[in-house]
Amino acid sequence: MQLNELVPDSSARQYAIQRLAKLLRHPDDLAYKAEEVRRKLAQEKLLIDAQLNTDVRRQFDDVQEGLELLYSTSGQIGRVKTDMQKVDELCHHAQSYLPNFDRIQQISTANRNFVRAEEFYLQFSEFHQQYTQVREMLTDAQENFDQGNFNLLRLHYFLYKLEDFRNRALGFTGVTDIDSKQTLAQMFGGLDGLIREFENFLWMVAGSMYDLALRNRSNVIVQLLKVVEFEEAADRAQEREREGAAAASAAASASLSPTGAGQKVERVPKHYKKKLLEFIHTFVSSRVSEFFTQEANGLDGITEVTGFVVDELTFVGDAVAPAFPANYFIFDTFVDEYHRAVVDNTNTLAAGDLDGGSILLLLRWMREYHGAMRKELSIPKDQLKPALLEGREDQLAQEYLEIASKKIREWVTNLMRTENESFVGRQDAPNMGEDGLYVTGGSIYLFEIVNQNIELVTEAQRAKLLCDLVAECNKIFQDISKRWRELLDSEKTKQIDAPETAAEGLVDYTMALANEQIRSVVQAETIRDETGERLTRAHQERFKAELSQTMDIFMGVAEAATQTLADIVFSDLRPITAALFTADWYQDDLLQPVIETLKDYCQDFHDHLDKYLYRRLMQDLLSRFALSYVDAVAGKVKLRKGQASEKLNLELHRASKFFKEHMDGAAVSETLNIVRILISLIDSTPAMIFLEFFSVKKQYPDLPLALIEDILSKRDDLEKQQLKSILESLRQKSKGDTGSSLAKQRTLFSKLKNYSPLGSATKGRFL
């Protein structure tokens, strides 16, 4: 049975999986611990089942007891109802025993009315005096507001009594004539204005909450909140009275009888709590807007907003919030209001078109803001609603990426245009650095703008955006690389095929280009190592991978430049390499002009080319030199046994001596070994050719069979029939060589131009 069938509840199923994962941590636990875990869980299940049975039994007992109480209560209610009916009947019968009961009732009502009328008269006669006293108290409080020498509770108490008396006085049904109503309205007319003044004063106190808290006058804030709570209670009582009022019982009374028992006109709800929260909203919004306008000065100082909000909320939590009742959750209210005000002002600032720097500033500030709220106030990002900038964080990052990419591409395009014109025109010699290397200076300007953007994004603490920026730069660098390669090819072709149309100095400018690419590689490596260490592990790997790709792009152009240099050198040597193994080669010393030409070029390379590229270029020149001898076998040449090997040995010795002056001796010997193999194949006796071939094949698996066929067929000491037999044996033994096996072990023979490592001569070629 599946686990989801045994445990349908997903949360319980997840808990079970986690529990098993903790108990069975290793594969061996299934073999050695499964039974023990099963017994332990079975015991736990028995204990839980027993506890559940006990709890269920107790619940049933409680339910049964409750049902019995309900049943007995129903009977008691019935008995009380019967007793009340009996009391009502006795009261009704008792009235018949009193002959003047109605008269007595009227006299009692009249007496109560006289007492209330007397009380009302006294209050009415004292109203003006009390009204004047309250106004003086309010005026004194307003004038001495800064000193805080006033009592809100006392002021509100007397004002509430005046308002309550006004409402009761206007509720008398006896006041029906127009003159009386006008007299009362004139008498109470100033009270509404006094109430409004008090409310204004109340909100003035609310607006000074921060100052009062700073002066340790939180008692005034408490008085304000007690007034608010009292009025809220009065509002709720009024609401309950309105909702639960029954039809007024008709009881005729004397002319001075008030409407019912002290009925009064309906009180107007104050809604002080709602007004207080609205006032806090307005107060905070005004305070934040003022800071944005005067202190932050727009986006330039937006980073100051974080400190302002944190300081304000810290003060509220320490000095203001303790004065409020717990059910107000006033700190959360202030947090919401401050955050909402920040969001509104930020949205206003970000409404227009933003440049890249402003976007990064906003993104950096957003992270600092959320981090400070979480660290200083323990307020998580999810609690802050609505989201800053309406949740456009990713959109802004994409906008910055587009702006930065466009700016970098424009900069690079202009730089590339200048570099290309200089490279093609070559009117002056290239610039020379302090170390004597030719340079163009382009990498400095290129990485100046790249570094600016990388530094800005790094300071904004946007690791993902930083990786995306480098990826966009790589696209631009790829385009540059492609254009440089095309330019190198076109200028090289012009230099080789039509030198009269090409400007001078291609070699020097190519060295400058190669050196500049190495400088770019170094700068990219510096950024990778220094900036990469400042990132979190989550983004560090991708960032370093992107910068490694950047280095590969520039290194690719540098290698293309060195290959161009090698092509130019060997284009000058082409007439000599084409004469190898010809009659001229046997008669003349063709190696000397080769060495002299290489000396001229290599001296320039040594002095003005980066050391790493110089070593790579020398290795390339050496490889091409060695391969030129092997490739020459494919021409219409004759290999004279004895004479050819003797001349080859002499030239090999001289060439080795020259290259060892510029390179490591072991590398020179290893590369020139293919020429020695050529010599050994020329000198081998017919009986030893087979062994010689397979001895070389072990060291160089990609040795082409076609090359061997050419060497043997062009030797002047082998008979036709003898040649046929040797070649047939070599072919039979070489049938096992496949492309996949050769591709795994590629050596210098794979670089031959005239021979493919997989190719071989056709059977009828020499037979």
C-alpha positions in Angstrom: 0.0 0.0 0.0 1.3 3.5 -0.9 2.2 6.0 1.8 -0.3 8.5 0.5 -3.0 5.9 0.9 -2.0 5.1 4.5 -1.6 8.8 5.4 -3.9 10.9 3.3 -3.0 14.1 5.2 -0.1 15.8 3.4 1.4 17.5 6.5 1.3 14.3 8.5 2.8 12.4 5.5 5.6 15.0 5.3 6.2 14.7 9.0 6.4 10.9 8.7 9.0 11.2 5.9 11.1 13.6 7.9 10.9 11.3 11.0 12.0 8.3 9.0 14.8 10.3 7.4 16.2 11.2 10.8 16.0 7.6 12.1 17.4 6.0 8.9 20.3 8.2 7.8 22.4 5.6 6.0 21.6 2.7 3.6 22.9 0.2 6.1 20.2 1.3 8.6 17.6 -0.4 6.5 19.3 -3.8 7.3 20.3 -3.2 10.9 18.0 -0.6 12.4 14.7 -1.1 10.6 13.4 -3.8 13.1 14.4 -1.7 16.1 12.7 1.4 14.6 9.6 -0.7 13.9 9.4 -1.9 17.5 10.0 1.6 18.9 7.3 3.1 16.7 4.9 0.3 17.6 5.4 1.1 21.3 4.8 4.8 20.7 1.6 3.9 18.8 0.3 1.8 21.7 1.0 4.7 24.1 -0.7 7.2 21.8 -3.7 4.9 21.3 -4.1 4.5 25.0 -3.9 8.2 25.6 -6.5 8.9 22.8 -8.9 6.3 24.3 -8.6 8.0 27.7 -9.2 11.4 26.2 -12.2 10.2 24.1 -13.7 8.6 27.2 -13.3 11.8 29.2 -14.9 13.8 26.3 -17.9 11.5 26.3 -18.3 11.8 30.1 -18.1 15.6 29.8 -20.7 15.6 27.0 -23.0 13.4 29.0 -22.7 15.6 32.0 -23.5 18.7 29.9 -26.6 17.1 28.4 -27.8 16.2 31.9 -27.3 19.9 33.0 -29.1 21.1 29.9 -32.0 18.8 30.7 -32.2 19.9 34.3 -31.9 23.6 33.3 -34.8 23.3 30.9 -37.0 22.1 33.8 -35.8 24.9 36.1 -36.6 27.5 33.4 -40.1 26.1 33.2 -40.6 26.3 36.9 -39.3 29.9 37.0 -41.7 30.8 34.2 -44.6 29.4 36.1 -43.6 31.2 39.3 -43.3 34.5 37.4 -46.8 34.1 36.0 -48.1 33.5 39.5 -46.4 36.7 40.7 -47.9 38.7 37.8 -51.4 37.4 38.6 -51.0 38.3 42.3 -49.9 41.8 41.4 -52.8 42.3 39.1 -55.2 41.0 41.8 -53.5 43.2 44.5 -54.4 46.4 42.5 -58.1 45.6 43.1 -57.6 45.7 46.9 -56.3 49.3 46.7 -59.2 51.6 45.7 -57.0 54.6 44.9 -54.1 52.7 43.2 -54.2 54.8 39.9 -54.2 58.0 41.9 -51.3 56.8 44.0 -49.3 55.9 40.9 -49.9 59.3 39.3 -48.9 61.1 42.6 -45.7 59.0 42.6 -44.9 59.8 39.0 -45.5 63.5 39.7 -43.2 63.4 42.7 -40.4 61.9 40.6 -41.0 64.5 37.9 -40.8 67.3 40.5 -37.5 66.0 41.7 -36.1 65.7 38.2 -37.4 69.1 37.3 -35.7 70.6 40.3 -32.4 68.9 39.4 -32.8 70.1 35.8 -33.5 73.6 36.9 -30.4 73.7 39.0 -28.2 72.4 36.1 -29.9 74.7 33.7 -29.1 77.7 36.0 -25.5 76.6 36.4 -24.9 75.8 32.7 -23.6 79.2 31.7 -21.2 79.3 34.6 -19.9 75.8 33.8 -19.7 76.6 30.1 -17.6 79.7 30.9 -15.3 77.7 33.2 -14.7 75.0 30.6 -13.9 77.6 27.9 -11.4 79.3 30.3 -9.8 76.0 31.0 -9.5 75.3 27.3 -8.1 78.8 26.5 -5.6 78.4 29.3 -4.5 75.0 28.0 -4.1 76.4 24.5 -2.0 79.3 25.7 0.2 77.1 27.9 0.4 74.2 25.5 4.2 74.3 25.3 4.5 74.0 29.1 2.0 71.1 29.1 0.3 72.5 32.2 -3.2 71.2 31.4 -5.3 68.2 32.3 -7.1 66.7 29.3 -9.2 64.3 31.4 -10.6 67.1 33.7 -11.3 69.3 30.6 -13.0 66.5 28.8 -15.1 65.5 31.9 -16.7 68.9 32.3 -17.2 69.3 28.6 -18.9 65.8 28.4 -21.2 66.8 31.3 -22.2 70.0 29.4 -22.9 68.0 26.2 -24.9 65.4 28.1 -27.0 68.0 29.8 -27.6 69.7 26.5 -28.8 66.4 25.0 -31.2 65.7 27.9 -32.5 69.3 27.9 -33.4 69.1 24.2 -35.1 65.8 24.8 -37.9 67.1 26.9 -41.2 66.6 25.1 -42.7 69.6 27.0 -40.5 72.0 25.0 -42.6 72.3 21.9 -43.2 76.0 21.3 -41.0 77.8 18.9 -39.9 80.4 21.4 -38.6 77.8 23.9 -36.7 76.0 21.2 -35.1 79.2 20.0 -34.2 80.0 23.6 -32.6 76.6 24.1 -30.8 76.8 20.8 -29.4 80.2 21.7 -28.3 79.0 25.1 -26.6 75.9 23.8 -25.4 77.4 20.5 -21.8 78.0 21.7 -21.3 74.4 22.9 -20.8 72.9 19.5 -18.1 75.4 18.8 -16.4 74.6 22.1 -16.5 70.9 21.3 -14.9 71.6 17.9 -12.2 73.7 19.6 -11.6 70.9 22.1 -11.3 68.4 19.3 -8.8 70.6 17.5 -6.8 70.9 20.7 -7.0 67.1 21.1 -5.4 66.6 17.6 -2.8 69.3 18.5 -1.8 67.2 21.4 -1.7 64.1 19.1 0.6 66.0 16.7 3.0 66.7 19.6 3.2 63.1 20.7 6.9 62.9 19.7 7.8 66.1 21.6 5.8 65.0 24.6 7.6 61.6 24.6 11.0 63.4 24.3 10.1 65.6 27.4 9.0 62.5 29.4 5.4 63.8 29.3 3.9 60.5 28.2 1.1 61.0 30.8 -0.4 63.6 28.4 -0.5 61.0 25.7 -2.2 58.6 28.1 -4.8 61.3 28.9 -5.4 61.7 25.2 -5.9 58.0 24.7 -8.3 57.8 27.8 -10.4 60.5 26.2 -10.4 58.6 22.9 -11.3 55.3 24.7 -14.1 57.0 26.7 -15.7 58.5 23.6 -15.3 55.1 21.8 -17.2 53.4 24.7 -19.9 56.1 24.5 -20.2 55.5 20.7 -20.6 51.8 21.3 -23.2 52.4 24.0 -25.1 54.7 21.7 -25.0 52.1 18.9 -26.2 49.3 21.3 -29.0 51.6 22.5 -30.1 52.4 18.9 -30.1 48.8 17.9 -31.7 47.4 21.0 -34.3 50.2 21.6 -37.8 48.8 21.9 -40.9 50.6 21.1 -41.3 53.5 23.6 -44.0 52.6 26.2 -46.8 55.2 26.2 -47.2 56.6 29.6 -49.0 59.9 29.9 -47.5 62.1 32.5 -47.7 65.7 33.7 -46.8 68.6 31.4 -43.3 68.9 32.9 -42.7 65.2 32.6 -39.6 64.4 30.5 -39.9 62.0 27.6 -39.8 58.7 29.4 -37.4 58.3 32.2 -34.8 60.8 31.4 -34.8 60.3 27.6 -32.5 62.6 25.6 -31.8 63.5 22.0 -29.5 61.0 20.2 -25.8 61.7 20.8 -23.7 62.3 17.7 -20.9 59.6 17.5 -17.4 61.0 17.7 -15.3 58.2 16.2 -12.2 59.5 17.9 -10.2 56.3 17.4 -10.8 56.3 13.7 -9.9 60.0 13.6 -6.8 59.4 15.7 -5.6 56.7 13.2 -6.3 59.0 10.3 -4.4 61.8 12.0 -1.4 59.4 12.5 -1.6 58.6 8.8 -1.5 62.3 7.9 1.1 63.1 10.5 3.5 60.3 9.3 3.0 61.0 5.6 3.7 64.7 6.1 6.8 63.9 8.2 8.2 61.5 5.6 7.4 63.7 2.7 9.2 66.6 4.4 12.3 64.5 4.9 12.3 63.4 1.3 12.0 67.0 0.2 14.4 68.8 2.6 16.9 66.2 3.8 17.0 63.4 1.2 16.9 65.9 -1.7 15.4 63.4 -4.2 17.2 60.3 -5.3 20.6 61.7 -4.5 20.0 61.3 -0.8 17.6 58.3 -0.8 20.1 56.2 1.2 19.5 58.6 4.1 15.8 57.5 4.3 16.7 54.1 5.8 18.4 55.7 8.8 15.5 58.2 9.2 12.8 55.5 9.2 14.7 53.2 11.5 15.4 56.0 14.0 11.8 57.2 13.9 10.4 53.7 14.4 12.9 52.9 17.2 11.8 56.1 19.0 8.1 55.2 18.5 8.7 51.7 19.9 10.6 52.9 22.9 8.8 56.1 23.9 5.4 56.4 22.2 4.0 52.9 21.8 4.1 52.0 25.5 1.5 54.8 26.2 -1.1 53.1 23.9 -3.3 50.2 24.9 -2.2 46.8 23.6 -5.3 46.3 21.5 -4.2 49.3 19.3 -1.2 47.4 18.0 0.1 50.9 17.5 3.7 50.0 16.6 2.5 47.9 13.7 0.3 50.8 12.7 3.3 53.2 12.7 5.4 50.7 10.7 2.7 50.4 8.1 2.3 54.2 7.9 6.0 54.9 7.6 6.5 52.2 5.0 3.5 53.3 3.0 4.7 56.9 3.1 8.2 55.8 1.9 6.6 53.7 -0.9 4.5 56.7 -2.1 7.4 59.1 -2.1 9.8 56.6 -3.7 7.2 55.8 -6.5 7.0 59.5 -7.2 10.8 59.8 -7.5 11.0 56.7 -9.7 8.1 57.7 -12.0 10.3 59.5 -14.5 13.0 58.1 -16.8 15.9 56.9 -14.7 19.5 56.5 -15.8 21.6 53.5 -14.9 23.2 55.1 -11.9 19.8 56.1 -10.4 18.5 52.6 -11.0 21.4 51.0 -9.2 21.1 53.5 -6.4 17.4 52.5 -5.9 18.2 48.8 -6.1 21.0 49.2 -3.5 18.9 51.3 -1.2 16.0 48.8 -1.4 18.3 46.0 -0.2 19.8 48.3 2.6 16.2 49.3 3.6 14.9 45.8 4.0 18.1 44.7 5.7 18.0 47.5 8.2 14.3 46.9 9.0 15.0 43.2 9.6 18.2 43.7 11.6 17.3 46.8 13.7 13.6 46.3 14.1 13.1 42.6 13.4 10.6 43.4 10.7 10.8 40.9 7.8 10.4 41.9 4.2 7.1 40.0 3.8 5.5 42.2 6.5 6.2 45.4 4.6 3.3 46.0 2.3 3.0 47.3 -0.3 6.3 46.3 -1.9 8.8 49.1 -2.6 8.6 50.4 -6.1 5.5 48.3 -6.6 7.6 45.1 -6.8 9.4 46.4 -9.9 12.8 45.2 -8.6 13.4 42.7 -11.3 12.1 45.1 -14.0 14.4 47.8 -12.8 17.4 45.4 -12.9 16.5 44.5 -16.5 16.2 48.1 -17.4 19.6 48.9 -15.9 21.0 45.9 -17.8 19.6 47.2 -21.1 20.9 50.7 -20.4 24.4 49.6 -19.3 24.6 47.1 -22.2 23.6 49.8 -24.7 26.1 52.3 -23.2 29.0 49.8 -23.2 28.2 48.7 -26.7 28.2 52.3 -27.9 31.4 53.0 -26.1 33.0 49.9 -27.5 31.8 50.5 -31.0 33.4 53.9 -31.0 36.6 52.5 -29.5 36.6 49.7 -32.0 36.1 52.1 -34.9 39.1 54.2 -33.8 41.2 51.0 -33.2 40.3 49.6 -36.6 41.1 52.8 -38.5 44.5 52.9 -36.7 45.1 49.2 -37.4 44.3 49.4 -41.1 45.9 52.8 -41.8 49.1 52.2 -39.8 50.4 55.7 -40.4 52.6 55.8 -37.3 54.4 53.2 -35.4 52.3 51.6 -32.6 52.7 53.0 -29.0 55.2 51.4 -26.8 54.7 50.6 -23.2 57.2 51.0 -20.4 58.3 47.4 -20.8 59.1 47.9 -24.5 56.0 46.1 -25.7 53.8 47.4 -28.4 50.3 48.4 -27.2 47.3 50.2 -28.6 45.9 51.4 -25.2 42.4 50.2 -26.1 42.1 47.8 -23.1 42.4 50.7 -20.7 39.5 52.6 -22.2 37.5 49.4 -22.7 37.8 48.2 -19.1 37.3 51.7 -17.7 33.6 51.7 -18.5 33.3 48.0 -17.7 34.9 48.5 -14.3 32.6 51.5 -13.6 29.5 49.4 -14.2 30.8 46.4 -12.3 31.8 48.5 -9.3 28.4 50.2 -9.3 26.5 46.9 -9.4 28.8 45.4 -6.8 28.2 48.3 -4.4 24.5 47.9 -5.1 24.9 44.3 -3.8 23.2 42.8 -6.8 25.1 39.6 -7.5 22.7 38.2 -10.0 22.6 41.5 -11.9 26.4 41.5 -11.8 26.6 38.1 -13.4 24.0 39.1 -16.0 26.0 42.3 -16.8 29.2 40.3 -17.4 27.3 37.9 -19.6 26.1 40.9 -21.7 29.6 42.2 -21.8 30.7 38.8 -23.1 28.3 39.1 -26.0 29.8 42.5 -26.9 33.3 41.0 -26.5 32.4 38.2 -28.8 31.4 40.7 -31.5 34.7 42.5 -31.0 36.6 39.2 -31.3 34.8 38.3 -34.5 35.5 41.7 -36.0 39.2 41.5 -35.0 39.6 38.1 -36.5 38.0 39.2 -39.7 40.2 42.3 -39.8 43.3 40.1 -39.2 42.4 37.8 -42.0 41.7 40.5 -44.4 44.9 42.4 -43.6 47.0 39.2 -43.7 45.5 38.3 -47.1 46.3 41.7 -48.4 49.8 41.5 -47.0 50.5 38.1 -48.5 48.7 38.2 -51.8 49.1 41.9 -52.7 51.8 43.4 -50.5 52.1 46.5 -52.7 48.5 47.6 -51.7 49.1 47.0 -47.9 50.3 49.6 -45.5 53.6 48.9 -43.7 53.8 47.8 -40.1 51.3 45.0 -40.0 53.6 42.8 -37.9 54.1 45.6 -35.4 50.4 46.4 -35.1 49.5 42.7 -34.9 51.9 42.4 -32.0 50.3 45.5 -30.4 46.9 43.9 -30.8 48.0 40.7 -29.3 49.6 42.5 -26.3 46.5 44.5 -25.8 44.4 41.3 -25.6 46.7 39.9 -22.9 46.3 43.1 -20.9 42.6 42.7 -21.2 42.9 39.1 -20.0 44.9 40.3 -17.0 42.3 43.0 -16.1 39.5 40.4 -16.5 41.4 38.0 -14.2 41.8 40.8 -11.6 38.1 41.5 -11.6 37.3 37.8 -11.4 39.6 37.3 -8.4 39.0 40.5 -6.4 35.3 41.1 -7.1 34.5 37.4 -7.0 35.6 37.1 -3.4 33.1 39.8 -2.4 30.2 37.7 -3.6 28.2 34.9 -1.9 28.9 31.4 -2.8 25.6 31.1 -4.6 26.8 33.6 -7.3 30.5 33.3 -7.0 30.8 30.3 -9.2 28.7 31.8 -12.1 30.5 35.1 -11.8 33.9 33.5 -12.1 32.7 31.3 -15.0 31.5 34.4 -16.9 34.9 36.2 -16.3 36.8 33.1 -17.3 34.8 33.1 -20.6 35.8 36.8 -20.9 39.4 35.8 -20.6 39.0 33.1 -23.2 37.5 35.5 -25.6 40.4 37.9 -25.4 42.9 35.1 -25.3 41.3 33.8 -28.5 42.0 37.1 -30.3 45.6 37.1 -29.0 46.1 33.6 -30.3 44.6 34.6 -33.7 47.1 37.5 -33.8 50.1 35.2 -33.1 48.8 32.8 -35.8 48.7 35.8 -38.1 52.3 36.6 -37.3 53.3 33.0 -38.0 51.4 33.0 -41.3 53.2 36.2 -42.3 56.6 34.7 -41.4 56.1 31.5 -43.4 54.6 33.4 -46.3 58.0 35.0 -46.6 59.6 31.5 -46.3 57.2 29.9 -48.8 59.6 30.0 -51.8 62.2 28.1 -49.7 59.9 25.6 -48.1 58.5 24.8 -51.6 62.0 23.9 -52.8 62.7 21.2 -50.1 63.9 17.9 -51.5 64.2 19.4 -55.0 67.4 19.6 -56.9 68.0 23.2 -55.6 67.8 21.9 -52.1 70.3 19.2 -52.7 72.7 21.7 -54.4 72.3 24.9 -52.3 72.2 26.0 -48.7 68.5 27.0 -48.4 68.4 26.9 -44.6 70.6 29.9 -44.1 68.1 32.5 -45.5 65.4 30.7 -43.4 67.4 31.2 -40.2 68.2 34.8 -41.1 64.6 35.6 -41.8 63.6 33.9 -38.5 66.3 35.8 -36.6 64.9 39.2 -37.9 61.4 38.4 -37.0 62.1 36.6 -33.7 64.2 39.5 -32.4 61.3 41.8 -32.9 59.0 39.3 -31.3 61.3 39.0 -28.3 61.6 42.7 -27.8 58.0 43.8 -28.4 55.7 40.8 -27.8 54.3 39.6 -24.5 56.5 36.9 -23.1 53.7 34.3 -22.9 52.6 35.0 -26.4 56.3 35.0 -27.5 56.7 31.5 -26.2 53.5 30.4 -27.9 54.6 32.0 -31.1 58.0 30.4 -31.0 56.4 27.0 -30.5 54.2 27.6 -33.4 57.1 28.7 -35.6 59.1 25.6 -34.6 56.1 23.3 -35.3 55.5 24.8 -38.7 59.2 24.6 -39.5 59.3 20.9 -38.7 56.0 20.2 -40.5 57.3 22.0 -43.6 59.8 19.2 -44.1 57.2 16.5 -43.7 54.6 18.3 -45.9 57.3 18.8 -48.6 57.3 15.0 -49.2 53.9 15.4 -51.0 55.5 17.5 -53.8 57.3 16.3 -56.9 60.5 15.5 -55.1 63.0 12.7 -55.0 64.4 11.3 -51.7 68.0 10.3 -52.3 69.0 7.8 -49.8 72.2 8.8 -48.0 72.3 12.3 -49.4 68.9 13.4 -48.2 69.4 12.1 -44.7 72.9 13.6 -44.5 71.6 17.1 -45.5 68.6 16.7 -43.2 70.8 15.9 -40.2 73.0 19.0 -40.9 70.0 21.3 -41.2 68.4 19.7 -38.2 71.4 20.5 -36.1 71.6 24.1 -37.2 67.9 24.7 -36.8 67.9 23.1 -33.4 70.8 25.4 -32.3 68.8 28.4 -33.5 65.6 27.6 -31.8 67.3 26.6 -28.5 68.4 30.2 -28.3 64.8 31.2 -28.0 63.1 28.2 -26.4 63.5 25.4 -24.0 65.9 22.7 -25.4 63.6 19.8 -24.5 60.7 21.3 -26.3 62.8 21.9 -29.4 64.1 18.3 -29.4 60.6 16.9 -29.0 59.2 19.0 -31.8 62.0 18.3 -34.3 61.7 14.6 -33.6 59.3 14.3 -36.5 62.1 15.4 -38.8 64.3 12.6 -37.3 61.5 10.2 -37.9 61.5 11.3 -41.6 65.2 10.7 -41.7 64.9 7.2 -40.2 62.1 6.3 -42.7 64.3 7.5 -45.6 67.4 5.5 -44.3 65.6 2.3 -43.2 66.4 -0.8 -45.1 63.5 -2.7 -46.7 63.6 -5.3 -44.0 63.4 -2.8 -41.2 60.8 -0.5 -42.7 58.0 -2.5 -41.2 59.4 -2.4 -37.7 60.4 1.2 -38.0 56.9 2.2 -39.0 55.2 0.5 -36.1 57.8 1.7 -33.6 56.9 5.3 -34.7 53.2 4.4 -34.7 53.3 3.7 -31.0 54.7 7.1 -30.2 52.6 8.9 -32.9 49.3 7.1 -33.3 48.1 9.6 -35.9 51.1 9.0 -38.3 49.4 9.0 -41.7 49.9 5.9 -43.8 49.8 8.1 -46.9 52.9 9.8 -45.7 54.7 6.5 -45.4 53.6 5.5 -48.8 54.9 8.8 -50.3 58.2 8.5 -48.5 58.8 4.9 -49.7 57.6 5.6 -53.2 59.9 8.6 -53.6 63.0 6.8 -52.3 65.4 6.0 -55.1 66.6 2.7 -53.6 63.4 0.6 -53.6 62.3 -1.6 -56.5 58.7 -1.5 -57.7 57.9 -5.0 -56.6 59.6 -4.6 -53.4 57.7 -1.3 -52.7 54.4 -3.1 -53.6 55.0 -5.8 -51.0 56.0 -3.4 -48.3 53.0 -1.2 -48.8 50.6 -4.1 -48.9 52.0 -5.4 -45.5 51.6 -1.9 -44.0 48.0 -1.6 -45.2 47.1 -5.0 -43.8 48.5 -4.2 -40.4 47.0 -0.7 -40.4 43.4 -1.8 -41.0 42.6 -1.6 -37.3 43.3 2.2 -37.1 39.9 4.0 -36.9 39.1 7.6 -36.7 37.8 7.4 -33.1 41.0 5.8 -31.9 43.2 8.3 -33.7 41.2 11.3 -32.6 41.9 10.4 -28.9 45.7 10.8 -29.4 46.5 13.7 -31.7 50.1 14.7 -32.1 52.0 17.0 -34.4 51.3 14.8 -37.4 47.6 15.8 -37.2 48.6 19.3 -38.2 50.1 18.2 -41.6 48.5 20.2 -44.4 49.0 17.6 -47.1 48.2 14.5 -45.1 45.2 13.6 -43.1 45.7 11.2 -40.1 42.9 9.1 -41.4 43.9 9.1 -45.0 46.0 6.7 -47.0 47.1 6.3 -50.5 44.8 4.5 -52.9 45.9 1.0 -53.9 46.6 1.9 -57.5 48.5 5.0 -56.7 52.0 3.5 -56.8 51.2 -0.1 -58.1 
